[in-house]
Each structure stands twice: as C-alpha cells, then as structure tokens.
C-alpha cells in the first residue's frame, strides 16, 4: 500500500505517465512472491493434509507440482501464479465498492521500473497497480454487448 506522494508519482511514471495514479490517495502494488508461492504451496498442502483437510493424493499432487515449478523460468512462472493474485485483486475491488471507493486496474506499466522503485528482486512478479480513492466523477456507463451477443450456441 503506497500513500507517499513521491512514490505514487514514480508509480504513475512507471505506468506510462498515467498521471491519475499519482492523484489517488492510495495505490496498491499487487504482486506475487514467486519463491514464497512455490515453498508455500508444498508446506501449505502438507499442513492441510496433516489435519485431514486434503486427501493424501491431493497433497502429493500439489507437492509434486511445487517441485516441478522450481525448474520453470521466472518469465514463465510469473504469469502462471498471477491468477491467484488477480482473484485477490477482484475481491479488493468489489469490497472497495461496498465503501463507495473507486479503483482502476492498471496493467500498462514497466514491471522492472516498479521493482526498482521498491528494490525488489526477480522473485517478485508485479501483477497490477490498483489506485484506490473516492471517485471525483461519475462517468456514463460504457456501451455493453447484449447478452444474446455474448452467448454462443
């Protein structure tokens, strides 16, 4: 959670100079800790297996999967584990709406520049920026496709 105005400005610059990012009172930098994810998957599965929350065969599958991930390149693994972060981001967005807050999902950014701002290494995968604040406008709804245009038969 970034509240410092100077850091918010740097984030805005790293996101292709999207100046509204710096104007938000808070910016969440949503990331995945790759090594923590790999190690946490195995230990979490084992812990859940010990208390009977997971079947032994599922624990074995998850531990094997975590071991296999250790051999996957950082460029390949980041997007694979980002799905978990995106689920959390959507929950944050929905909860923010409950409090009358606005958010804006930012994916257009230089991930390496953001890592440099915080001094993070290659084990951190930056998924998105999420400015949060009270909206200063209420734009008209965007044109949406009709439901019948979305359903394939």
LINRAFEN-V98938 format. One record per residue. N is the residue number from 0. SS is DSSP state (H for helix, E for strand, - for the rest). OMEGA is omega in whole degrees, -180 to 180 (NA if undefined). D_CENTER is the distance of its C-alpha to the mean C-alpha in Angstrom with 2 decimals. Layout:
n=N ss=SS omega=OMEGA d_center=D_CENTER
n=N ss=SS omega=OMEGA d_center=D_CENTER
This chain:
n=0 ss=- omega=-177 d_center=12.62
n=1 ss=E omega=177 d_center=14.82
n=2 ss=- omega=-177 d_center=18.14
n=3 ss=- omega=-177 d_center=20.39
n=4 ss=H omega=-180 d_center=21.71
n=5 ss=H omega=179 d_center=22.27
n=6 ss=H omega=177 d_center=18.76
n=7 ss=H omega=178 d_center=17.44
n=8 ss=H omega=177 d_center=20.05
n=9 ss=H omega=178 d_center=18.96
n=10 ss=H omega=178 d_center=15.36
n=11 ss=H omega=178 d_center=17.13
n=12 ss=H omega=179 d_center=19.28
n=13 ss=H omega=179 d_center=16.59
n=14 ss=- omega=175 d_center=15.18
n=15 ss=- omega=176 d_center=18.60
n=16 ss=- omega=174 d_center=20.33
n=17 ss=- omega=-168 d_center=18.67
n=18 ss=- omega=-179 d_center=20.73
n=19 ss=H omega=179 d_center=19.48
n=20 ss=H omega=-179 d_center=16.37
n=21 ss=H omega=-179 d_center=18.96
n=22 ss=H omega=179 d_center=20.74
n=23 ss=- omega=180 d_center=18.08
n=24 ss=- omega=-178 d_center=19.08
n=25 ss=E omega=173 d_center=15.61
n=26 ss=E omega=175 d_center=12.47
n=27 ss=E omega=175 d_center=9.26
n=28 ss=E omega=-172 d_center=7.72
n=29 ss=E omega=-172 d_center=4.12
n=30 ss=E omega=171 d_center=5.10
n=31 ss=E omega=174 d_center=6.81
n=32 ss=E omega=-172 d_center=10.52
n=33 ss=H omega=-179 d_center=12.32
n=34 ss=H omega=177 d_center=15.70
n=35 ss=H omega=179 d_center=14.69
n=36 ss=H omega=-178 d_center=13.13
n=37 ss=H omega=-179 d_center=16.39
n=38 ss=H omega=-179 d_center=18.67
n=39 ss=H omega=179 d_center=17.08
n=40 ss=H omega=-179 d_center=17.34
n=41 ss=H omega=-177 d_center=21.04
n=42 ss=H omega=178 d_center=21.93
n=43 ss=H omega=178 d_center=20.14
n=44 ss=H omega=179 d_center=21.90
n=45 ss=H omega=179 d_center=25.13
n=46 ss=H omega=179 d_center=24.93
n=47 ss=H omega=177 d_center=24.41
n=48 ss=H omega=-179 d_center=27.28
n=49 ss=H omega=-179 d_center=29.55
n=50 ss=- omega=176 d_center=29.38
n=51 ss=- omega=180 d_center=29.86
n=52 ss=- omega=175 d_center=26.54
n=53 ss=- omega=175 d_center=26.06
n=54 ss=- omega=-180 d_center=28.91
n=55 ss=H omega=-178 d_center=29.98
n=56 ss=H omega=178 d_center=29.42
n=57 ss=H omega=176 d_center=25.72
n=58 ss=H omega=-179 d_center=25.38
n=59 ss=H omega=179 d_center=27.12
n=60 ss=H omega=-179 d_center=24.91
n=61 ss=H omega=179 d_center=21.68
n=62 ss=H omega=177 d_center=23.38
n=63 ss=H omega=178 d_center=24.70
n=64 ss=H omega=179 d_center=21.37
n=65 ss=H omega=178 d_center=19.89
n=66 ss=H omega=180 d_center=23.02
n=67 ss=H omega=-180 d_center=22.69
n=68 ss=H omega=-180 d_center=19.17
n=69 ss=- omega=-179 d_center=20.87
n=70 ss=- omega=-179 d_center=22.78
n=71 ss=- omega=-179 d_center=20.02
n=72 ss=- omega=179 d_center=19.30
n=73 ss=H omega=-180 d_center=16.19
n=74 ss=H omega=-179 d_center=15.89
n=75 ss=H omega=-174 d_center=16.08
n=76 ss=H omega=-178 d_center=14.03
n=77 ss=H omega=180 d_center=10.74
n=78 ss=H omega=-179 d_center=10.26
n=79 ss=H omega=-179 d_center=11.75
n=80 ss=H omega=179 d_center=9.45
n=81 ss=H omega=-180 d_center=6.17
n=82 ss=H omega=179 d_center=7.63
n=83 ss=H omega=180 d_center=7.36
n=84 ss=H omega=-179 d_center=3.72
n=85 ss=H omega=176 d_center=4.55
n=86 ss=H omega=179 d_center=7.55
n=87 ss=H omega=179 d_center=6.75
n=88 ss=H omega=-180 d_center=5.57
n=89 ss=H omega=176 d_center=8.79
n=90 ss=H omega=178 d_center=10.70
n=91 ss=H omega=-180 d_center=10.17
n=92 ss=H omega=-180 d_center=11.37
n=93 ss=H omega=180 d_center=14.21
n=94 ss=H omega=178 d_center=15.24
n=95 ss=H omega=178 d_center=15.38
n=96 ss=H omega=178 d_center=17.70
n=97 ss=H omega=-179 d_center=19.88
n=98 ss=- omega=179 d_center=20.61
n=99 ss=- omega=-180 d_center=21.34
n=100 ss=- omega=175 d_center=18.40
n=101 ss=E omega=177 d_center=16.92
n=102 ss=E omega=176 d_center=13.48
n=103 ss=E omega=-180 d_center=12.59
n=104 ss=E omega=180 d_center=9.53
n=105 ss=E omega=176 d_center=10.11
n=106 ss=- omega=179 d_center=9.61
n=107 ss=- omega=-175 d_center=13.20
n=108 ss=- omega=175 d_center=13.21
n=109 ss=- omega=-175 d_center=14.78
n=110 ss=H omega=-180 d_center=12.32
n=111 ss=H omega=178 d_center=15.48
n=112 ss=H omega=178 d_center=16.68
n=113 ss=H omega=177 d_center=13.69
n=114 ss=H omega=179 d_center=14.18
n=115 ss=H omega=180 d_center=17.82
n=116 ss=H omega=-175 d_center=17.44
n=117 ss=H omega=-179 d_center=16.28
n=118 ss=- omega=-178 d_center=18.28
n=119 ss=- omega=178 d_center=15.61
n=120 ss=- omega=-176 d_center=16.85
n=121 ss=- omega=179 d_center=15.86
n=122 ss=- omega=178 d_center=14.31
n=123 ss=E omega=178 d_center=11.11
n=124 ss=E omega=-179 d_center=8.80
n=125 ss=E omega=-177 d_center=7.06
n=126 ss=E omega=-176 d_center=4.39
n=127 ss=E omega=168 d_center=5.35
n=128 ss=E omega=-179 d_center=7.88
n=129 ss=E omega=174 d_center=8.85
n=130 ss=E omega=-179 d_center=12.60
n=131 ss=E omega=177 d_center=14.26
n=132 ss=E omega=177 d_center=18.01
n=133 ss=- omega=-178 d_center=21.08
n=134 ss=- omega=177 d_center=21.68
n=135 ss=- omega=177 d_center=24.86
n=136 ss=- omega=175 d_center=25.62
n=137 ss=- omega=-178 d_center=25.61
n=138 ss=- omega=176 d_center=25.46
n=139 ss=- omega=178 d_center=27.23
n=140 ss=- omega=176 d_center=25.30
n=141 ss=- omega=175 d_center=24.54
n=142 ss=- omega=-179 d_center=26.84
n=143 ss=- omega=174 d_center=25.55
n=144 ss=- omega=175 d_center=27.01
n=145 ss=- omega=-178 d_center=29.38
n=146 ss=H omega=-178 d_center=28.53
n=147 ss=H omega=178 d_center=31.38
n=148 ss=H omega=-179 d_center=29.93
n=149 ss=H omega=-175 d_center=26.69
n=150 ss=- omega=177 d_center=28.51
n=151 ss=- omega=179 d_center=30.02
n=152 ss=- omega=NA d_center=33.23
